[in-house]
Amino acid sequence: WSLVIGHWSLVIGHWSLVIGHWSLVIGHWSLVSCHWSVVSCQLSVSNFLLYPSEVGGKIGRVTVKVVPSPTLLVT
């Protein structure tokens, strides 16, 4: 359930949105943003937990990595 596109990347998961250099990870109750250079960036947000209230106790787990090349990966 995701889309990854080149330099200005859009990655759309179940409850997440990641956009290009200015990365935003938007969960139901959380927001993570970074403004680091793609040339040297190695950002890793491991086991990022999202708690959607619609499904009660169910937990979605998202891992976001920004690699040195202008590409965003979401697993």
C-alpha atoms as an extended CHARMM CRD file, in Angstrom:
* protein
*
        75  EXT
         1         1  TRP       CA              0.0000000000        0.0000000000        0.0000000000  PROA      1               0.0000000000
         2         2  SER       CA              2.7750000000        2.4170000000       -0.8340000000  PROA      2               0.0000000000
         3         3  LEU       CA              4.0870000000        4.5470000000       -3.6650000000  PROA      3               0.0000000000
         4         4  VAL       CA              7.7390000000        5.5280000000       -4.0300000000  PROA      4               0.0000000000
         5         5  ILE       CA              8.7540000000        8.0900000000       -6.6430000000  PROA      5               0.0000000000
         6         6  GLY       CA             12.3000000000        9.3800000000       -7.3070000000  PROA      6               0.0000000000
         7         7  HSD       CA             13.7120000000       12.6770000000       -6.0840000000  PROA      7               0.0000000000
         8         8  TRP       CA             10.6640000000       14.3260000000       -4.5500000000  PROA      8               0.0000000000
         9         9  SER       CA              9.3430000000       11.1200000000       -3.1010000000  PROA      9               0.0000000000
        10        10  LEU       CA              5.8020000000       10.4200000000       -2.0310000000  PROA      10              0.0000000000
        11        11  VAL       CA              5.4130000000        7.3610000000        0.1390000000  PROA      11              0.0000000000
        12        12  ILE       CA              1.8770000000        6.6550000000        1.2060000000  PROA      12              0.0000000000
        13        13  GLY       CA              1.3050000000        3.8200000000        3.6540000000  PROA      13              0.0000000000
        14        14  HSD       CA             -1.7100000000        2.8780000000        5.6910000000  PROA      14              0.0000000000
        15        15  TRP       CA             -1.4220000000        5.8160000000        8.0820000000  PROA      15              0.0000000000
        16        16  SER       CA              1.6390000000        7.6500000000        6.8590000000  PROA      16              0.0000000000
        17        17  LEU       CA              2.8240000000       10.2590000000        4.3720000000  PROA      17              0.0000000000
        18        18  VAL       CA              6.4680000000       10.8900000000        3.4810000000  PROA      18              0.0000000000
        19        19  ILE       CA              7.4950000000       13.7160000000        1.1470000000  PROA      19              0.0000000000
        20        20  GLY       CA             10.9470000000       14.3190000000       -0.3700000000  PROA      20              0.0000000000
        21        21  HSD       CA             13.7520000000       16.2370000000        1.3470000000  PROA      21              0.0000000000
        22        22  TRP       CA             11.2970000000       17.7170000000        3.8370000000  PROA      22              0.0000000000
        23        23  SER       CA             10.1890000000       14.4240000000        5.2920000000  PROA      23              0.0000000000
        24        24  LEU       CA              6.9290000000       14.2460000000        7.1840000000  PROA      24              0.0000000000
        25        25  VAL       CA              5.7310000000       11.1380000000        8.9300000000  PROA      25              0.0000000000
        26        26  ILE       CA              2.1750000000       11.7690000000       10.0230000000  PROA      26              0.0000000000
        27        27  GLY       CA              0.5010000000        9.3160000000       12.3580000000  PROA      27              0.0000000000
        28        28  HSD       CA             -2.8310000000        9.6720000000       14.0770000000  PROA      28              0.0000000000
        29        29  TRP       CA             -1.2550000000       11.1270000000       17.2010000000  PROA      29              0.0000000000
        30        30  SER       CA              2.2380000000       12.0110000000       16.0310000000  PROA      30              0.0000000000
        31        31  LEU       CA              4.3600000000       14.0860000000       13.6750000000  PROA      31              0.0000000000
        32        32  VAL       CA              8.0370000000       13.7000000000       12.7730000000  PROA      32              0.0000000000
        33        33  SER       CA              9.7730000000       16.1640000000       10.4670000000  PROA      33              0.0000000000
        34        34  CYS       CA             13.3820000000       16.5010000000        9.3170000000  PROA      34              0.0000000000
        35        35  HSD       CA             15.2320000000       19.0070000000        7.1390000000  PROA      35              0.0000000000
        36        36  TRP       CA             18.5100000000       17.2800000000        6.3930000000  PROA      36              0.0000000000
        37        37  SER       CA             20.5940000000       17.3220000000        3.2210000000  PROA      37              0.0000000000
        38        38  VAL       CA             19.9310000000       14.3200000000        0.9900000000  PROA      38              0.0000000000
        39        39  VAL       CA             23.6640000000       14.1810000000        0.2230000000  PROA      39              0.0000000000
        40        40  SER       CA             24.6330000000       13.0580000000        3.7190000000  PROA      40              0.0000000000
        41        41  CYS       CA             21.2890000000       12.0900000000        5.1970000000  PROA      41              0.0000000000
        42        42  GLN       CA             20.9120000000        8.7870000000        6.9790000000  PROA      42              0.0000000000
        43        43  LEU       CA             17.7460000000        9.1790000000        8.9980000000  PROA      43              0.0000000000
        44        44  SER       CA             16.1910000000        6.1230000000       10.5620000000  PROA      44              0.0000000000
        45        45  VAL       CA             12.9360000000        6.0980000000       12.4700000000  PROA      45              0.0000000000
        46        46  SER       CA             12.6460000000        2.5320000000       13.7040000000  PROA      46              0.0000000000
        47        47  ASN       CA              9.4500000000        0.9110000000       14.9010000000  PROA      47              0.0000000000
        48        48  PHE       CA              7.4850000000        4.1280000000       14.5310000000  PROA      48              0.0000000000
        49        49  LEU       CA              4.2030000000        3.3390000000       16.2220000000  PROA      49              0.0000000000
        50        50  LEU       CA              0.8510000000        4.5960000000       15.0230000000  PROA      50              0.0000000000
        51        51  TYR       CA             -2.2870000000        4.2290000000       17.0970000000  PROA      51              0.0000000000
        52        52  PRO       CA             -5.3820000000        4.7590000000       14.9720000000  PROA      52              0.0000000000
        53        53  SER       CA             -8.3770000000        5.2210000000       17.2450000000  PROA      53              0.0000000000
        54        54  GLU       CA            -10.7640000000        3.7740000000       14.6360000000  PROA      54              0.0000000000
        55        55  VAL       CA             -9.5170000000        0.2380000000       15.1660000000  PROA      55              0.0000000000
        56        56  GLY       CA             -9.2170000000        0.3110000000       18.9330000000  PROA      56              0.0000000000
        57        57  GLY       CA             -6.1460000000       -1.4990000000       20.2050000000  PROA      57              0.0000000000
        58        58  LYS       CA             -4.6910000000       -2.4390000000       16.8350000000  PROA      58              0.0000000000
        59        59  ILE       CA             -1.1980000000       -1.0560000000       16.2140000000  PROA      59              0.0000000000
        60        60  GLY       CA              0.3670000000       -0.2370000000       12.8490000000  PROA      60              0.0000000000
        61        61  ARG       CA              4.1460000000       -0.2130000000       12.6720000000  PROA      61              0.0000000000
        62        62  VAL       CA              6.1140000000        1.8840000000       10.1730000000  PROA      62              0.0000000000
        63        63  THR       CA              9.8590000000        2.0590000000        9.5880000000  PROA      63              0.0000000000
        64        64  VAL       CA             11.2010000000        4.9980000000        7.6070000000  PROA      64              0.0000000000
        65        65  LYS       CA             14.7090000000        5.2980000000        6.2160000000  PROA      65              0.0000000000
        66        66  VAL       CA             16.1930000000        8.0890000000        4.1230000000  PROA      66              0.0000000000
        67        67  VAL       CA             19.2620000000        6.8390000000        2.2660000000  PROA      67              0.0000000000
        68        68  PRO       CA             22.1320000000        8.9360000000        0.7930000000  PROA      68              0.0000000000
        69        69  SER       CA             20.6710000000        8.7070000000       -2.7080000000  PROA      69              0.0000000000
        70        70  PRO       CA             17.5720000000       10.8770000000       -3.2660000000  PROA      70              0.0000000000
        71        71  THR       CA             15.2010000000        8.0340000000       -2.4710000000  PROA      71              0.0000000000
        72        72  LEU       CA             12.8640000000        7.3280000000        0.4080000000  PROA      72              0.0000000000
        73        73  LEU       CA             12.2090000000        3.8120000000        1.5860000000  PROA      73              0.0000000000
        74        74  VAL       CA              9.3210000000        2.6980000000        3.7520000000  PROA      74              0.0000000000
        75        75  THR       CA              8.9680000000       -0.8050000000        5.0980000000  PROA      75              0.0000000000
